[in-house]
Amino acid sequence: NVNGMPTLLCSATIGANARPESTNSVQSRGFRKTGTTSSSSQSTKSPTLQQKSKETTTLQNGTFGVIELAPLSGFAVQRDLICDISPMISQIKRLEPYLQASNVSTRNTEGKLQLIEFLQHPEELKKFELLSNCIMCGACEGICPIYAGGEAFIGPAALVNAARFIYDSRDNATEHRLDLIDSSDGISACQSVRACSRQCPRGIDIGEEIWQLTTLVNERKNS
């Protein structure tokens, strides 16, 4: 976490995350700052472009700014900032995140593995291409109040990886995949807070994708 928000350290910048020290914070020498700053006295007013420019320059010069680093929420800490993400990986594997095409043998008559080409139109690829960019960083899980709160929930990362294959026209296991996510700790455990969409470093609207999965599951029940 960077300043309490799940963030990739490899893409985080000081300018984007540094923040001024609180007026009433205690310094390392034991003195507590008092009084008000110009920004606090004008809190009701929007900062001008000149003020924003001054703040940016100050941060770049390193004269003030605080960045708090902490382990990713929702995961057991192994050491320092290192977390155990194996539960998330296990949940992703539980939903079988690999292409399943029926009536296709991947081995020839001699038992040797043979390559198979699956053709697909660009329009079909667009349905899941962005979802395939998921890097399983866990940011969506760390900010999810359900998953990070310790409740029984398979997690947004697992559901996104399931959606990636549900929308893949080459895959023939759609009904099976919908069965897997239609569980008490699956799609029904999501409360549609959509916090997961805010911090995705790949730009995936995870909350919307989960909502679409919920619609598919409900439509199947009502059909």
C-alpha positions as CSV (number, residue, x, y, z in Angstrom):
1,N,0.0,0.0,0.0
2,V,1.1,3.6,-0.8
3,N,-0.5,6.1,1.6
4,G,-3.2,3.5,2.5
5,M,-4.1,2.6,-1.1
6,P,-3.1,-0.6,-3.0
7,T,-0.6,0.6,-5.6
8,L,2.2,-1.0,-7.7
9,L,5.5,0.3,-6.4
10,C,7.1,-0.2,-9.8
11,S,4.7,2.3,-11.3
12,A,4.3,4.7,-8.4
13,T,6.0,8.1,-8.5
14,I,7.0,10.4,-5.7
15,G,5.3,13.4,-7.3
16,A,2.0,11.6,-7.4
17,N,2.1,10.2,-3.9
18,A,4.0,12.6,-1.7
19,R,1.8,14.7,0.5
20,P,2.5,17.6,2.9
21,E,3.0,16.9,6.5
22,S,0.1,17.6,8.8
23,T,0.2,20.9,10.5
24,N,-0.3,19.2,13.9
25,S,2.2,16.4,13.2
26,V,5.0,15.6,15.6
27,Q,8.5,16.2,14.3
28,S,11.4,13.8,14.8
29,R,12.8,16.2,17.3
30,G,9.7,15.9,19.5
31,F,8.1,19.3,18.6
32,R,4.5,19.5,17.4
33,K,3.7,21.9,14.6
34,T,1.0,24.5,15.6
35,G,-0.9,27.2,13.8
36,T,-2.6,27.1,10.5
37,T,-1.3,27.1,6.9
38,S,-2.5,29.1,4.1
39,S,-4.0,26.0,2.5
40,S,-6.0,25.1,5.7
41,S,-7.3,28.6,6.2
42,Q,-8.6,28.6,2.6
43,S,-9.9,25.0,2.6
44,T,-13.2,26.1,1.2
45,K,-11.5,27.6,-1.9
46,S,-10.2,25.6,-4.8
47,P,-6.4,25.9,-5.3
48,T,-5.3,28.1,-8.1
49,L,-3.1,27.0,-10.9
50,Q,-0.3,29.0,-9.3
51,Q,-0.7,27.2,-6.0
52,K,-0.8,23.8,-7.7
53,S,2.4,24.7,-9.7
54,K,4.1,25.8,-6.5
55,E,3.1,22.5,-4.7
56,T,4.4,20.4,-7.6
57,T,7.7,22.3,-7.7
58,T,8.1,21.9,-3.9
59,L,7.5,18.2,-4.1
60,Q,10.0,17.8,-6.9
61,N,12.6,19.7,-4.9
62,G,11.9,17.4,-2.0
63,T,11.4,20.1,0.6
64,F,8.4,18.5,2.0
65,G,6.2,15.4,1.5
66,V,5.4,12.2,3.2
67,I,5.0,8.8,1.6
68,E,3.7,5.9,3.8
69,L,4.5,2.3,2.6
70,A,2.7,-0.7,4.1
71,P,2.0,-4.3,3.1
72,L,-0.9,-5.0,0.8
73,S,-4.2,-5.2,2.7
74,G,-6.0,-8.5,2.7
75,F,-2.9,-10.7,2.6
76,A,-0.8,-12.3,5.3
77,V,2.5,-10.5,5.7
78,Q,5.6,-12.6,5.3
79,R,8.3,-10.0,5.9
80,D,8.5,-6.2,5.5
81,L,6.3,-5.4,2.5
82,I,6.2,-9.0,1.2
83,C,2.8,-10.6,1.3
84,D,1.6,-14.2,0.8
85,I,-0.6,-14.0,-2.3
86,S,-0.9,-17.8,-2.6
87,P,-4.6,-17.7,-1.5
88,M,-5.4,-15.4,-4.4
89,I,-3.5,-17.7,-6.8
90,S,-5.4,-20.7,-5.5
91,Q,-8.8,-19.0,-5.9
92,I,-7.8,-18.0,-9.5
93,K,-6.8,-21.6,-10.2
94,R,-10.1,-22.8,-8.8
95,L,-11.9,-21.2,-11.6
96,E,-9.8,-23.0,-14.2
97,P,-8.2,-20.0,-16.1
98,Y,-7.2,-21.8,-19.2
99,L,-8.7,-22.4,-22.6
100,Q,-11.1,-25.4,-22.8
101,A,-12.0,-26.5,-26.3
102,S,-14.0,-29.7,-26.6
103,N,-13.5,-32.5,-29.2
104,V,-9.9,-31.4,-29.8
105,S,-7.0,-33.6,-29.1
106,T,-3.6,-32.0,-28.4
107,R,-1.7,-35.3,-29.1
108,N,-1.4,-37.2,-32.3
109,T,-1.8,-41.0,-32.8
110,E,1.8,-41.5,-31.6
111,G,1.1,-39.7,-28.3
112,K,3.2,-36.7,-29.2
113,L,2.0,-33.2,-28.5
114,Q,0.8,-31.3,-31.5
115,L,0.2,-27.6,-32.0
116,I,-3.3,-26.4,-32.6
117,E,-4.3,-23.0,-34.0
118,F,-7.5,-21.4,-32.8
119,L,-8.7,-18.8,-35.3
120,Q,-10.7,-15.7,-34.0
121,H,-12.0,-12.5,-35.5
122,P,-10.7,-9.2,-34.1
123,E,-14.3,-8.3,-33.0
124,E,-14.3,-11.5,-30.8
125,L,-10.9,-10.7,-29.4
126,K,-12.0,-7.2,-28.3
127,K,-14.6,-8.8,-25.9
128,F,-11.8,-10.1,-23.6
129,E,-8.5,-8.6,-24.7
130,L,-8.4,-6.0,-21.9
131,L,-9.2,-8.7,-19.4
132,S,-6.2,-10.8,-20.5
133,N,-4.0,-7.9,-19.4
134,C,-4.6,-8.8,-15.7
135,I,-1.2,-9.3,-14.0
136,M,-2.6,-10.7,-10.8
137,C,-1.0,-8.0,-8.7
138,G,-3.7,-8.2,-6.0
139,A,-4.4,-4.4,-6.0
140,C,-8.1,-5.1,-6.6
141,E,-8.2,-7.6,-3.7
142,G,-6.4,-5.3,-1.3
143,I,-8.9,-2.5,-1.8
144,C,-12.0,-4.7,-1.8
145,P,-13.8,-4.3,1.5
146,I,-15.2,-7.8,1.3
147,Y,-12.0,-9.7,0.4
148,A,-9.7,-7.6,2.5
149,G,-12.2,-7.6,5.3
150,G,-11.8,-11.4,5.7
151,E,-15.2,-12.4,4.5
152,A,-15.8,-15.5,2.4
153,F,-15.2,-14.2,-1.2
154,I,-13.3,-15.7,-4.0
155,G,-12.1,-12.2,-4.9
156,P,-12.2,-9.9,-7.9
157,A,-9.0,-11.2,-9.4
158,A,-10.4,-14.7,-9.8
159,L,-13.7,-13.4,-11.3
160,V,-11.8,-11.2,-13.8
161,N,-9.8,-14.2,-14.9
162,A,-13.0,-16.3,-15.2
163,A,-14.6,-13.6,-17.3
164,R,-11.6,-13.5,-19.6
165,F,-12.5,-17.1,-20.8
166,I,-16.3,-16.8,-20.5
167,Y,-16.1,-14.1,-23.2
168,D,-13.6,-16.0,-25.3
169,S,-15.4,-17.4,-28.4
170,R,-12.8,-20.3,-28.6
171,D,-13.8,-21.6,-25.2
172,N,-16.5,-24.2,-24.9
173,A,-16.8,-24.3,-21.1
174,T,-19.0,-21.3,-20.5
175,E,-21.8,-23.1,-18.6
176,H,-19.2,-24.9,-16.5
177,R,-17.5,-21.6,-15.6
178,L,-20.8,-20.0,-14.7
179,D,-21.4,-22.9,-12.4
180,L,-18.0,-22.3,-10.7
181,I,-18.7,-18.6,-10.0
182,D,-22.3,-19.2,-8.9
183,S,-21.5,-20.1,-5.3
184,S,-21.9,-18.6,-1.9
185,D,-18.4,-17.2,-1.9
186,G,-18.5,-16.5,-5.6
187,I,-20.4,-13.9,-7.6
188,S,-23.1,-13.5,-5.0
189,A,-20.6,-12.5,-2.3
190,C,-19.7,-9.3,-4.3
191,Q,-21.6,-6.3,-2.9
192,S,-20.9,-4.1,-6.0
193,V,-18.9,-1.5,-4.1
194,R,-16.7,-1.2,-7.2
195,A,-13.7,-0.1,-5.2
196,C,-11.7,-2.7,-7.2
197,S,-12.0,-0.6,-10.4
198,R,-10.2,2.4,-8.8
199,Q,-6.7,0.9,-8.4
200,C,-6.3,-1.5,-11.3
201,P,-2.9,-0.7,-13.0
202,R,-4.1,-2.2,-16.2
203,G,-7.2,0.0,-16.5
204,I,-9.7,-2.8,-16.2
205,D,-13.2,-1.7,-14.9
206,I,-13.3,-4.8,-12.6
207,G,-16.5,-3.7,-10.9
208,E,-18.4,-3.5,-14.2
209,E,-17.0,-6.8,-15.4
210,I,-18.2,-8.5,-12.2
211,W,-21.6,-6.8,-12.6
212,Q,-21.8,-8.3,-16.2
213,L,-21.0,-11.7,-14.8
214,T,-23.8,-11.3,-12.2
215,T,-26.2,-10.5,-15.0
216,L,-25.2,-13.6,-16.9
217,V,-25.7,-15.8,-13.8
218,N,-29.1,-14.3,-13.1
219,E,-30.3,-14.5,-16.7
220,R,-29.3,-18.2,-16.7
221,K,-31.3,-18.8,-13.5
222,N,-34.4,-17.0,-14.9
223,S,-34.3,-18.8,-18.3
